[in-house]
Amino acid sequence: MPEKRTGGRSAVVVAQVRSAVEELVRERGAERVTIPLIAERAGVNPTSIYRRWGDLPTMLNDIATYRLDSDRPLPDTGSLRADLIAWAGEIVAHYAKPVNAALLRGGAASAGDTESDCLRNRRAEAQVLADRSSSAFAADDLIELVIAPIIYRVIFLPWTLTPELAVRCVDRLLCHTPEVASEA
């Protein structure tokens, strides 16, 4: 696959395409969005989209994950519980927006047998948070007990995405790990 240019005209095209995808998903739903519709809305040639992303599922996955920037600083308050609640709360707030939830659903449906960028990025963040603490849990514990319930709700119960959800998920994790519960 050719290297993707990230500056100049390429950056403008990517921004136009992302904006078009978000608008179309908001208007029609992810299942009714096509590359020709996106190209028309973005004012670009469909071949530009195919060249960069290859296909619609790959593009939806990329668009679904780009706003929750994996390079953003993770919470670091000195309190494990506060850091985890802030991290989970950020994810809940992101996916409480209907367009972000629709993009995640579209990206998840296209992920197939491979790990999506979204999961890969959350797993990397979980690893940083787990490594930072001296607790007995692993990154997979954070994924299974904090992130998975949030993503389940994004896909099946979007009306249950409230700020309290982040607190409940983190507290469930901490209750399952006595060493952590006493340090939180």
C-alpha positions as CSV (number, residue, x, y, z in Angstrom):
1,M,0.0,0.0,0.0
2,P,1.4,3.4,-0.9
3,E,2.4,5.7,1.9
4,K,-0.3,8.2,2.9
5,R,0.6,11.9,2.7
6,T,-0.7,13.8,5.7
7,G,-0.1,17.4,4.8
8,G,-1.2,19.9,2.2
9,R,-3.8,18.8,-0.3
10,S,-4.0,15.4,1.2
11,A,-4.9,16.8,4.7
12,V,-7.6,18.9,3.1
13,V,-9.1,15.9,1.3
14,V,-9.1,13.8,4.5
15,A,-10.8,16.6,6.4
16,Q,-13.4,17.0,3.7
17,V,-14.1,13.3,3.5
18,R,-14.3,12.9,7.3
19,S,-16.8,15.8,7.4
20,A,-18.8,14.3,4.6
21,V,-18.9,10.9,6.3
22,E,-20.1,12.4,9.6
23,E,-22.8,14.5,7.9
24,L,-24.0,11.5,5.8
25,V,-24.0,9.1,8.8
26,R,-26.0,11.7,10.8
27,E,-28.5,12.1,8.0
28,R,-28.8,8.6,6.7
29,G,-27.2,6.2,9.1
30,A,-23.9,4.3,8.5
31,E,-25.6,1.4,6.6
32,R,-26.9,3.8,3.9
33,V,-23.6,5.6,3.2
34,T,-21.6,4.8,0.1
35,I,-18.2,5.9,-1.2
36,P,-19.8,7.6,-4.3
37,L,-22.1,9.6,-1.9
38,I,-19.2,10.5,0.3
39,A,-17.1,11.6,-2.7
40,E,-19.9,13.8,-4.0
41,R,-20.5,15.4,-0.6
42,A,-16.8,16.0,-0.1
43,G,-16.2,17.3,-3.6
44,V,-13.5,14.7,-4.3
45,N,-13.1,11.9,-6.8
46,P,-14.1,8.5,-5.5
47,T,-10.7,7.2,-6.6
48,S,-9.1,9.5,-4.0
49,I,-11.2,7.7,-1.3
50,Y,-10.4,4.2,-2.6
51,R,-6.7,5.1,-2.9
52,R,-6.5,6.2,0.7
53,W,-8.8,3.7,2.4
54,G,-9.3,0.9,0.0
55,D,-13.0,0.3,0.9
56,L,-15.9,1.6,2.9
57,P,-15.5,-0.5,6.0
58,T,-11.8,0.5,6.4
59,M,-12.7,4.1,5.9
60,L,-15.6,3.9,8.5
61,N,-13.2,2.3,11.0
62,D,-10.7,5.0,10.5
63,I,-13.2,7.8,10.8
64,A,-14.8,6.2,13.9
65,T,-11.4,6.2,15.7
66,Y,-9.8,9.4,14.5
67,R,-11.5,11.8,16.9
68,L,-10.6,9.9,20.0
69,D,-6.9,10.6,19.4
70,S,-4.7,7.8,20.7
71,D,-1.9,10.4,21.2
72,R,-3.9,12.6,23.6
73,P,-2.6,12.7,27.1
74,L,-4.2,10.1,29.4
75,P,-5.5,11.3,32.8
76,D,-2.8,11.3,35.4
77,T,-4.2,12.7,38.7
78,G,-2.2,10.5,41.0
79,S,-5.4,8.5,41.9
80,L,-6.0,5.3,40.0
81,R,-9.7,5.5,40.4
82,A,-9.9,9.1,39.3
83,D,-7.7,8.4,36.2
84,L,-9.8,5.4,35.2
85,I,-13.1,7.3,35.7
86,A,-11.8,10.2,33.6
87,W,-10.6,7.8,30.9
88,A,-13.8,5.9,30.8
89,G,-15.8,9.1,31.0
90,E,-14.0,10.5,28.0
91,I,-15.0,7.4,26.0
92,V,-18.6,7.5,27.2
93,A,-18.9,11.2,26.3
94,H,-17.4,10.5,22.8
95,Y,-19.7,7.7,22.0
96,A,-22.8,9.4,23.5
97,K,-22.7,11.5,20.4
98,P,-25.0,9.7,17.9
99,V,-22.7,10.2,14.9
100,N,-19.7,8.7,16.8
101,A,-21.8,5.7,17.9
102,A,-23.0,5.1,14.4
103,L,-19.5,5.3,13.1
104,L,-18.3,2.8,15.7
105,R,-21.1,0.4,14.8
106,G,-20.2,0.7,11.2
107,G,-16.5,0.2,11.9
108,A,-17.2,-2.7,14.3
109,A,-19.4,-4.4,11.7
110,S,-16.5,-4.2,9.2
111,A,-13.7,-5.3,11.6
112,G,-14.3,-9.0,10.9
113,D,-11.6,-11.2,12.4
114,T,-9.1,-8.5,12.9
115,E,-8.7,-6.1,15.9
116,S,-10.1,-2.7,15.0
117,D,-8.0,0.5,15.4
118,C,-10.5,1.5,18.1
119,L,-9.8,-1.6,20.2
120,R,-6.1,-1.5,19.5
121,N,-6.0,2.2,20.7
122,R,-8.0,1.5,23.8
123,R,-5.9,-1.6,24.6
124,A,-2.7,0.6,24.3
125,E,-4.2,3.2,26.6
126,A,-5.3,0.4,29.1
127,Q,-1.7,-0.9,29.1
128,V,-0.4,2.6,30.0
129,L,-2.9,3.0,32.8
130,A,-2.2,-0.6,34.1
131,D,1.6,-0.1,33.9
132,R,1.3,3.3,35.7
133,S,-0.4,1.7,38.7
134,S,1.1,-0.9,41.0
135,S,-2.1,-2.8,41.0
136,A,-2.8,-6.5,40.4
137,F,-4.9,-6.0,37.2
138,A,-3.8,-6.2,33.6
139,A,-4.8,-4.1,30.6
140,D,-7.2,-6.9,29.6
141,D,-9.0,-6.4,32.9
142,L,-9.6,-2.7,32.0
143,I,-10.8,-3.7,28.5
144,E,-13.2,-6.4,29.8
145,L,-14.5,-4.7,32.9
146,V,-14.5,-1.0,31.9
147,I,-14.4,-0.6,28.1
148,A,-16.4,-3.6,27.0
149,P,-19.5,-2.6,28.9
150,I,-19.3,0.9,27.4
151,I,-19.0,-0.4,23.9
152,Y,-21.8,-2.9,24.4
153,R,-24.0,0.0,25.4
154,V,-22.9,2.1,22.4
155,I,-23.9,-0.8,20.1
156,F,-27.1,-2.1,21.8
157,L,-28.2,0.4,24.5
158,P,-27.0,3.9,23.4
159,W,-29.6,5.6,25.6
160,T,-27.8,4.2,28.7
161,L,-24.5,6.1,28.0
162,T,-24.4,8.5,31.0
163,P,-21.5,9.9,32.9
164,E,-22.4,7.6,35.8
165,L,-21.7,4.6,33.6
166,A,-17.9,5.4,33.7
167,V,-18.0,5.4,37.5
168,R,-20.0,2.1,37.7
169,C,-17.6,0.3,35.4
170,V,-14.5,1.5,37.2
171,D,-16.0,0.7,40.6
172,R,-16.8,-2.9,39.4
173,L,-13.2,-3.3,38.3
174,L,-11.9,-2.1,41.6
175,C,-14.2,-4.3,43.6
176,H,-12.9,-7.3,41.7
177,T,-9.3,-6.5,42.7
178,P,-9.0,-6.1,46.5
179,E,-5.4,-4.8,46.3
180,V,-6.5,-2.0,44.0
181,A,-9.7,-1.2,46.0
182,S,-7.6,-0.4,49.1
183,E,-5.2,1.9,47.1
184,A,-7.9,3.8,45.2
